[in-house]
Amino acid sequence: MRSPEDSPGDGRDTPEPTETTTGEPDHARYEGRSDPRLSPALIATLITIPIMLIVGFIAFAALKSSDQQQIPVDSYAAPASADGRCATLIAALPGSFEGFGAKQVDGGTATWKGSEGGDPVTVRCGVDRPSELAPSSRLQTVNGVQWFITDTIENRGQAYVCVDHRPYVALWVPVSGGNSSITDVSAAIGRVLPTGPLDFG
């Protein structure tokens, strides 16, 4: 008699492992899982925020640029700004005007910034003779000093050049400057600068 170990079997084969399938496609097994895609509302928000930041930055830069916009006298050539008489005049100018801050000096230029922003009152000493000055030009006399209007910007102010003292002096008076600035600057010019003839070129 053969032992069980020697027996080739009892006619029943040992079942082999089998793989069980559900018959469903793979994607059907994941139908219960959440979709990781972003919602349209969230996507719209993520797009809108950077656009708003960019627009805000551009608007701020534009306002900043407007506040610091160049005034006419800034572009005037000032070959005599190093003249010692300019230093004397700058020192003699008022320390402040009503509605404006303290005098700030940069070489032959003095400025008084407005307390509420806007253009500053500006004096530039040593500028060139205005090329437009002619015998027919209309001049304004303030405290014995004659001024020639060189530029006018509506709703911003006027630029003047003192033409009967030397060196020539340019003045920018913003619309908020009133009459006190040109009155006080004229008084300082009359005190410290020598008179000169009107030069029509």
C-alpha positions as CSV (number, residue, x, y, z in Angstrom):
1,M,0.0,0.0,0.0
2,R,1.3,3.4,-0.9
3,S,1.5,6.0,1.7
4,P,-0.3,9.2,1.3
5,E,3.0,10.9,0.5
6,D,3.6,8.5,-2.4
7,S,0.1,8.7,-3.7
8,P,-0.3,10.8,-6.9
9,G,-3.6,11.9,-5.6
10,D,-7.0,10.7,-5.1
11,G,-8.1,11.9,-8.4
12,R,-8.9,15.4,-7.1
13,D,-6.5,18.0,-8.3
14,T,-5.5,20.7,-5.9
15,P,-7.3,23.9,-6.9
16,E,-5.1,26.6,-8.2
17,P,-5.5,30.2,-7.0
18,T,-7.9,32.2,-9.2
19,E,-8.3,36.0,-9.7
20,T,-11.7,37.3,-8.9
21,T,-13.0,40.3,-11.0
22,T,-16.1,42.2,-10.7
23,G,-16.6,42.6,-14.4
24,E,-16.7,46.4,-13.9
25,P,-14.2,48.7,-15.8
26,D,-11.5,50.2,-13.6
27,H,-12.9,53.7,-13.7
28,A,-16.1,52.5,-12.2
29,R,-14.3,51.6,-9.0
30,Y,-13.4,55.3,-8.3
31,E,-16.8,56.8,-8.9
32,G,-17.3,57.4,-5.2
33,R,-14.1,59.5,-4.9
34,S,-14.1,63.3,-5.0
35,D,-13.0,65.1,-8.1
36,P,-9.8,67.1,-7.4
37,R,-10.5,69.8,-10.0
38,L,-11.1,73.4,-8.9
39,S,-14.5,74.9,-9.0
40,P,-15.2,77.6,-11.7
41,A,-15.9,80.1,-8.9
42,L,-12.5,79.5,-7.2
43,I,-10.7,79.7,-10.5
44,A,-12.4,83.1,-11.3
45,T,-11.4,84.4,-7.8
46,L,-7.8,83.3,-8.3
47,I,-7.7,85.1,-11.7
48,T,-9.4,88.3,-10.4
49,I,-7.3,88.9,-7.4
50,P,-3.9,89.4,-9.3
51,I,-5.7,91.5,-11.9
52,M,-7.1,93.8,-9.2
53,L,-3.7,94.1,-7.6
54,I,-2.1,95.1,-10.9
55,V,-4.8,97.7,-11.6
56,G,-4.4,99.1,-8.2
57,F,-0.7,99.4,-8.6
58,I,-1.1,101.1,-11.9
59,A,-3.6,103.6,-10.5
60,F,-1.3,104.3,-7.5
61,A,1.7,104.9,-9.8
62,A,-0.4,107.2,-12.0
63,L,-1.4,109.3,-9.0
64,K,2.1,109.3,-7.7
65,S,3.4,110.4,-11.1
66,S,0.8,113.2,-11.2
67,D,1.8,114.5,-7.7
68,Q,5.4,114.6,-8.8
69,Q,4.8,116.0,-12.3
70,Q,7.5,118.4,-13.5
71,I,6.8,122.1,-13.3
72,P,7.9,124.5,-16.0
73,V,10.7,126.2,-14.1
74,D,12.4,122.8,-13.5
75,S,13.3,122.7,-17.2
76,Y,14.7,126.2,-17.4
77,A,18.4,126.4,-18.0
78,A,20.2,128.0,-15.0
79,P,23.8,128.7,-16.1
80,A,24.3,131.3,-13.4
81,S,22.9,129.2,-10.5
82,A,26.4,129.0,-8.9
83,D,26.6,132.8,-8.8
84,G,27.3,134.0,-5.2
85,R,24.3,136.4,-5.5
86,C,22.0,133.4,-5.9
87,A,23.2,132.0,-2.6
88,T,22.5,135.4,-1.0
89,L,19.0,135.5,-2.5
90,I,18.1,131.9,-1.5
91,A,19.2,132.7,2.1
92,A,17.0,135.8,2.1
93,L,13.9,134.1,1.0
94,P,11.1,133.4,3.6
95,G,11.4,130.2,5.6
96,S,7.7,129.4,4.8
97,F,4.5,130.6,3.2
98,E,1.0,130.2,4.5
99,G,-0.3,126.8,3.5
100,F,3.2,125.6,2.6
101,G,5.9,123.8,4.4
102,A,9.4,124.9,5.4
103,K,11.9,126.1,2.7
104,Q,14.0,123.4,1.2
105,V,17.2,124.4,-0.6
106,D,19.1,122.6,-3.4
107,G,21.8,124.8,-4.8
108,G,20.3,127.8,-6.5
109,T,16.7,126.4,-6.1
110,A,14.3,126.8,-3.1
111,T,11.0,125.0,-2.8
112,W,8.1,125.1,-0.4
113,K,5.9,122.0,-0.5
114,G,2.2,122.4,-0.1
115,S,0.7,121.1,3.1
116,E,-2.1,119.4,1.1
117,G,0.1,118.1,-1.7
118,G,0.1,119.6,-5.2
119,D,2.9,121.7,-6.7
120,P,5.4,123.5,-4.5
121,V,6.2,127.2,-4.7
122,T,9.6,127.1,-6.4
123,V,12.3,129.7,-6.9
124,R,15.2,129.1,-9.3
125,C,18.0,131.7,-9.4
126,G,20.4,132.1,-12.3
127,V,18.1,131.2,-15.2
128,D,18.6,132.4,-18.8
129,R,16.9,135.6,-20.1
130,P,13.4,134.6,-21.4
131,S,13.8,134.4,-25.2
132,E,10.2,135.6,-25.7
133,L,10.9,138.9,-23.9
134,A,10.2,141.8,-26.3
135,P,9.5,145.5,-26.1
136,S,5.8,144.8,-26.5
137,S,5.8,142.2,-23.6
138,R,3.4,142.9,-20.7
139,L,5.2,142.9,-17.4
140,Q,3.8,142.7,-13.9
141,T,5.4,144.9,-11.2
142,V,5.3,143.6,-7.6
143,N,7.1,145.4,-4.8
144,G,9.1,147.3,-7.4
145,V,10.2,144.1,-9.2
146,Q,9.2,143.4,-12.8
147,W,8.1,139.9,-13.7
148,F,7.5,138.4,-17.2
149,I,5.0,135.5,-17.4
150,T,6.7,132.6,-19.2
151,D,4.3,129.7,-18.7
152,T,0.7,129.3,-17.6
153,I,-0.9,125.9,-16.9
154,E,-4.6,126.0,-16.3
155,N,-5.6,124.8,-12.8
156,R,-2.0,124.4,-11.9
157,G,-0.2,127.7,-11.8
158,Q,2.0,130.3,-13.5
159,A,5.7,130.7,-14.1
160,Y,7.5,134.0,-14.0
161,V,11.0,135.4,-14.5
162,C,12.2,138.5,-12.9
163,V,13.7,140.6,-15.7
164,D,14.9,143.8,-14.1
165,H,17.4,142.3,-11.6
166,R,20.5,140.2,-12.0
167,P,20.8,137.2,-12.0
168,Y,17.5,136.3,-13.6
169,V,15.2,134.6,-11.2
170,A,12.3,132.2,-12.1
171,L,9.3,131.7,-9.9
172,W,6.6,129.0,-10.0
173,V,3.4,129.9,-8.2
174,P,0.8,127.1,-7.9
175,V,-2.9,127.9,-7.9
176,S,-2.9,127.5,-4.2
177,G,0.0,129.9,-3.7
178,G,-2.0,133.1,-3.6
179,N,-0.3,136.5,-3.8
180,S,1.9,136.2,-0.7
181,S,4.6,134.1,-2.4
182,I,5.3,136.4,-5.3
183,T,5.0,139.4,-2.9
184,D,7.5,138.1,-0.5
185,V,9.9,136.8,-3.2
186,S,9.8,140.2,-4.9
187,A,10.7,141.9,-1.6
188,A,13.7,139.6,-1.1
189,I,14.9,140.2,-4.7
190,G,14.6,144.0,-4.2
191,R,16.7,143.8,-1.1
192,V,19.6,141.7,-2.2
193,L,19.9,141.6,-6.0
194,P,21.2,144.5,-8.1
195,T,18.9,146.0,-10.7
196,G,19.6,145.5,-14.4
197,P,18.2,146.9,-17.7
198,L,15.5,145.2,-19.6
199,D,17.2,143.1,-22.2
200,F,15.1,142.4,-25.3
201,G,17.9,140.5,-27.1
